[in-house]
Amino acid sequence: PRRPGDVVFWHRVAREFFDVGFEHWAVYVGRVGVADDALGIWRWMRDGDDVDAAVECVVHLWGAPEGGEDEGGERNRDMDANAACVLSPLADVGEDPRCGNERFDATHAPLRIGEIVDRCRLAVDQGFYEGRYGAYCVRANNCEHFATWARYGVRFSQQIEDTVSLGVNIARVAASLLARRDVGTDPNAMNMAKHLIMGTRVNPNDEEEIAAAVKDMHGGESPKYTAEEDVAYVLDYIIDRVDVEVEDQLERDRERVHVPWSSRPVPASREIATLSFGRARSVRPGVPEEEESFSITAGQVSAFAGQVGRFVGQASTSAFRILGAGLEELARTSQPPPSADPPISPPATTAGERETDS
């Protein structure tokens, strides 16, 4: 399950001159966003806001809804040159995000949850990130740069580094073939070439400036990020998720068609027949009068009984016909075959024999 401070990503396809696969990255911050109708944006939840109106959100570098379109006719907000750090509902960015923690947590220690969230708020509310690192740039300042900056305190984009490394290696092989000797074997030169291409902006005073900006955001008091605060964040999130799941389950229960097993009293204007199987059924407690129950009209029962009766009658008649034909065939085959010799008639008696018998 996702937790505040996790980095997530979606697989995308950019259709410029040809299809190019890439990943869009964001920082998950939990159920903290509410719609501001006056400004037409999503903002952080404040005291007095309706908690039930809050939705799950992420913070990421994203273009405006009215941004440019690519050749496929779809808005490419992920790679908009005017992209800014915004708070967006998770559902608006995409379905089924993948967790990116396992990619980088082993090599980069994540910050405390409170510090990650403060960096996200600093980027959204005060525009600190764009002001510090400049406008969106696919090579040097894309959505993955922001996500890693917020979670790890280090700006990097693994997908850009992999792409640049591949390009540099191809160029090195081509140069080696043309020069007929191995070119570019020095790793330092290779790394310098990659950083020149990526153009990543790094400043040694980043941490000091971030700390000062966060202090101003908290009213001049420097926040303390502790493990106990991380536990509190996670517990609040779990409780909130339980509330959301309960609400969703209740909503699904209300939408589900309810079919009670027992019957209940109904208005006399509706002729109802219930199947009780020879015994009375008690009325189910707690069922309101306006709730729909499973019922069958007397006409439907009569039609069903007629269909069953005709089916049984036809089946019985067919069975009796088959049984009679079988018995007739058995009787016919069990008779002995007729003899070819003529039948022997009994001997005739004389008149004297008849008298003697009498």
Secondary structure, DSSP 8 states (H G I E B T S, - for coil): ---TT-EEEEEEEEESSSEEEEEEEEEEEEEEEEEETTTTEEEE--TTS-GGG-EEEEEEEE--TT--B-TTSSB-GGG-TT-EEEEEEHHHH-SS-EE-HHHHTTTS----HHHHHHHHHHHHHH-HHHHHH-S-BTTTB-HHHHHHHHHHS----HHHHHHHHHHHHHHHHHHHHHHTS-----HHHHHHHHHHHH-----TTHHHHHHHHHHHHTTS------HHHHHHHHHHHHHHHHHHHHHHHHHHHHHS----SS-----TTS--B---TTS-----TT--TTS----B-HHHHHHHHHHHHHHHHHHHHHHHHHHHHHHHHHHHHHS----SS---------HHHHHHH-
